[in-house]
Amino acid sequence: MLLLGEIVRRHARYRGSRLAYVLDHADGNVERVTYAELDEGTNRLAHTLAAHGVRRGDRVAILAQNCVEYPWTYFACCKLGAIVVPVNTRYQRGEIEHAIQFSEARIVLVGAEFLEDVRALVAGGTLPDVDTVLAIDGDPTYEERSGRVRFAALAPLLAAADATEPAPADPPDERDPHVMLYTSGTTGKPKGALLSQRTYYLQSGVVHALGGLTERDIGLSMFPMFHMGGWATPLGYWSAGGTAVVMRRADPAAMLRAVERERVTYLYAVPTVYESMLARPDFASHDFSSLHLLGGGTAYMPREQIDRITKSFGVDAMLILYGQTEAGPVTCLRSYQLAAKAGSVGTPVNHVDVRLVDDAGNEVPDGTPGEIVVKSDLTMLGYWKMPEATAAAYEGGWLHTGDLAVRDDDGFLHIAGRSKEMIKSGGENIFPAEIEQLLRTHPGVGECAVLGVPDDHWGESVLVVIVPRAEARLGEADIVQWVRERVAGYKKPRHVRFVEELPRTASTRQVQKTMLRERFLAGW
């Protein structure tokens, strides 16, 4: 069976002294963990959780910054057949409450900086299923009770726990869900996407194969471990027996230092983080000679940006990946395809079938925007406690991503935006991604986002929100005319707003258009 716990068990046996991961705290402190230590920590935590009643199918929530214990939590739950519920560290208290309460987690592992939030929620009676809260760091003698809930430090429990391989009475199956990843929740509360051990095992193999990774590779992971990429990215390195450099946070200066210090061979980052690294005044002083592969994705990357990144790092090879929490990896643009197809997200990865369909589920012809639907063993099982949402996501037997794309004559996909973001103006469909990609070529535009706003005459019209470059002097009329000269008139913006920065997610640095809508559409 394809069980994730077997990855770390085997590596501990055959290459136990090799580094499994390096935790970079971004402040100069670094922790190093071998495969033998990873397996031992995993086993001790698995026995600790089992002693607290965790069995196959139970949920274990974790609310913490990236830390040494985070991978232990994933693998320990895998070995028990339990389900990890990673909680976004940017959540406010009410969002934390929903994430833990909705999952019906009995045990919560929590970092010191979030302990007060969890304590307050327990005291308020809003986490009725929780009976144990384990503090990952802080005072090792810490222990208290709040009603029936026990709070205790994790460290002494681990020290006293058995370090041998757990043997649960009800052992896990490869098709068991092992993680519940909360989606961004553009409408309503976030949904908990369930992914199986088999799915993530296969996903790690795809990452392993696409990058040509071996046990000699050292890959850097910039993502928080509550994010899909924060688990899938290092798992790809671990699948190959390599080393993951896990950043406590995606600090550009710390990432540059880590690449040089750890002799990183594969660097994957989102476009905004790449740009932040390139903008560092000390960028050129770092040694990047160990790098042989770069990776990018989650947002459109034009040819000019790709060329600037690869030349700056002195690396010819770069992969552009497109995927989704629910779908896993979907497409990839390989290094040898960059020259001819920069700007696209490539073609489907191995074992993945992709179609582009209209609202009725009919496949659209090449050159016509359609929704990306996916069928593969890499997709989610469904949404936790939401059968109707699961059925809607899998309408027609294909997973509907909500992303729009155009397929060119060679079969390469070009992202056109989100289906819910499509603007309908005067009977015409306008795709925000097209206008955003165009505006990024304007010399005075640093960043931009395109939204649809109510229009009494047209139904909807285009609003452009722009972060100008420091030296630029832009006016609304300049932007409108510039766009009008390059695309059909109905696509031109009718409203332009200038801001100092765009709101972005902490994990993938994608623009949070929901927040922009709240800001600009109030009272429109």
C-alpha positions, 0 to 999 in steps of 0.5 A: 500500500502507498502509506506515507509513514513508510517513506520516513520509516524506510529512509530512517533504516537505509539512510538514517544519518542523512539530513531530512530537513533543516528548519531555518528560523530566519533569524540566524538560528537553524535546526537540523533533523536527520531521517533517523531523528524524523522517524523517532520524533514521528514515532514518539508523537504517534504513541503520545497521540495514541495514549490520548485516544487518537485512532484511525479517522480521528482529527488532530488539529495543529496551529503553529508556525513551521517548526521541527514538530510539524512534519512529525505531526503529519507523519505520526497521524499517517502512521495512526490513520488519523487526519491532520487539520492544519490551521492557518496561522493568519486566522483571527480567533473566530476563524480558528474557532471554525477550523477546529470546531468544524473538524471535530478535532479532539486534540490540538497541538498549538504553538506558544504564540497561539496558546492564548487564543485556544485557551480563550476558545476553550474557556468560552465553550466553543470547542466542545469536542476538544479534550486535550491541548498540547503546547509545542513550545514554551515552558516544558513544565506547563500543565493546567485544566480548563473544565474538562480540557487538559493543557500540557507541554508536549516536550515531556510527553514525547521524551517519555514516549516509546520511540518504536514503530507504532502498531495500531489495532486498526491500521491505516489504509492508503485510501484513508484521508490523512489531511484536511486542508481548508480552502480559501473560502471566497464565498462563505466559510472555508471548506475542508478538502480531504486528501488520502495517503495514496493521493499525496504519495502519488503527488510526491512522486509527480514532484519527484519526477518533474524535478528529476530529484534524487537523494542528493538534492536539497530543496527549499520550501517557502510555504507554511506547513498549513498550506498544500505546498508546505506539505507537498513540496518537502514531501517531494524531496523526502520521496526522493530521499533528499533534504528539505530546507523549511523556512519558518517564514518566507523572508526573502533575505533569509531565503537567499542566505539559506540557498547559499548556506545549505547549497540548495539545488532546487528553489521553488518560489511564487512570483512575488517572492522571486521579485522580492529576492531580486530587489534585495540590495545584497542579491548579487553578493550571494553564491547561487552556484549550487542551484540547477533548477528553479520552480514557479507558479500560482500566478501568471509569469510573463516571458520577461519575468522568467528571463529576469529570474533565470538570468539573475540566479544563473540557472537555465532550467525552470518549471512552471507548475499549475495546481490546486488544493483540491486537484493537486498538480495539474499541468507543468511547463518544462524548461525546454518549453519556456522559449516557445510557450512562456506565459502558459502553464504547460500541458497536463502532468503524468496520470492527469486528464484535463478538459476545458468545458462550458457552463453546460459541461461541453468541451470547448474548442481550442482558442475558446475559454473554458473551465478546467476540469480534472480527472486523476488519482491526485484529486481530493476525496471530497469536502468534510461534512459537505456532500452537496459541495462535493457532488457539485465539485465532481459534477459529471465525474470530473473535478471542477477547478473554477479556473478558466483557461484557453488551450492553444493549437499545441495543447498548452493551457493559458490561464484566463482567471477564475470563473466566478471572477469573469466580468459580463459587460454588455453581453460580452465576457471579459477575463480579468487575467487577460487585462492583468497580464496586459497591464503588467507590461506597462512600464509604470505598473508595478502590480495590478488587479482587475475586478468587475463592478456593477454598471447600470448600463452594461451590467458590469464594467471593469475596475483596475486597481494599480500599484504604480512603480515608484518613479511612475506618474500615472493618471486614470485616463492614461491607463484607460487609453493605453488598454484601449489601444491594445484590446477590444474597446469593451475590455477597457477599464471604466474605473481606475484606482491607485493604491500603495499595495494589494492585499495578498495571502500569506502563503501563496502571495496571491491577490485577495480580491475578496478584500479588494471588493469589500474595499471598493464595492462598498456603496458602489 
